[in-house]
Amino acid sequence: MNSTELLIIGSGPGAVSAAESYRDNGGSGRVLIVTTDPDLPYFRPPLSKDYLQGDSGPGDIALHPREWYSEHNVEVRTDTTVVELDTTTKNAKLSTSETIEFGTAIIATGAQPVPIPVPGGEHALLLRSFRAASDLRDAAEQAASAVVIGAGFIGCEAAASLAARGVTTTLVAPDDVPQERRLGPDAGARIRAMLDDSRVRYVGGPNVVKIEPGAVTLDDGVRINADLILAATGISPCADLAEAAGLTVDEGRIVVDEHMRTSAAGVLAVGDVATAHNTAAGRQVATEHWQDAVDQGEVAGATAAGVEKSWDAVPGFWTTIGNHTLKYAAWGDGYDSAHLVERNGGFPEGGFTVWYERGGVTVGGLTYNSDDDYDLAEKLVADHKPPPV
């Protein structure tokens, strides 16, 4: 039977970060990364921005050059699935019919995009993997018009990128302004202005009820023709393997402690597939962002190497919509009130910050051209202090 000291399932940011951290913290055993992806690990953030716009190629988004893996004694098995995980015997069965015995396993299977559940939903492209981004980019080369469904950050980024290519782009979402329910009307109005500046037409309010090749129908009866249709309507954590293995799962995510340990000894989990205890928050926190997966991977790799490390970072990320970059740090589980403050003359020439408050303390900060406020937001959120408004 083949064996490895550290088995990492998945090849996203949390997976590669865990492998690096394991080595950095003195882990000397064999490291095996098993991924269903046919490609070596790559950056996902550029897929909806530079790569979709045609400004970067496959070589620009690789997490590491191929030789890095051999230099660090990290083996990557692409196009391979772990079909069964036995946490008692510490064996993993692969789609190749091979069985791997492991000392520690890290589940970093991430999440997958959710197809829009309407008649004809299968006609909409999805965006998550490099291959899907390549299909979308190829389609954009032939398209004169596009409809993007969903105004989350991926949807907004992709819509702006398509428009930058000269594709007439409409973004459809149920909120009157983008992400009104998540970030509030003031932030939503600014994001809509960024879309306007990026030459994206925003249609807020109606829901998509039907998709046909070349057209989207809304519940108000409006039919929008488009050569290209992209659904960016959310993701679902890939926790099936963990559930089948008997690990504790809550609302579709693997429950882990501050060291990324699951309910089974010798099995850890990181990234989108996990809900982890954050020591600064004092509770479980679920995240869906690149940097958080990297942070958790660093913790998991250290844990696997026998080094004590805990997750205490405030979740945060950057997003670029056209020429506008927003930075957001927050626990991400709701707020009581939001306060917008103009900076340096206000948007668009200057900046702004939206402070999110719950129970008298800061739970988030959304900033534009205000890096000092972003740094302050991280500190206030971590320290449970009131916002400066």
Beta strands, then each sheet from edge to edge (+ up, - down):
strand 1: 2-9
strand 2: 31-34
strand 3: 74-77
strand 4: 82-86
strand 5: 91-94
strand 6: 99-107
strand 7: 111-113
strand 8: 145-149
strand 9: 168-173
strand 10: 200-204
strand 11: 208-212
strand 12: 215-218
strand 13: 223-225
strand 14: 228-231
strand 15: 235-237
strand 16: 249-250
strand 17: 253-256
strand 18: 267-269
strand 19: 274-278
strand 20: 283-286
strand 21: 316-321
strand 22: 324-330
strand 23: 337-343
strand 24: 351-358
strand 25: 361-368
sheet 1: 3+ 2+ 1+ 6+ 5- 4+
sheet 2: 3+ 2+ 1+ 6+ 18+
sheet 3: 7+ 15-
sheet 4: 10+ 9+ 8+ 14+
sheet 5: 11+ 12- 13+
sheet 6: 16+ 17- 19- 20+
sheet 7: 21+ 22- 25+ 24- 23+
end
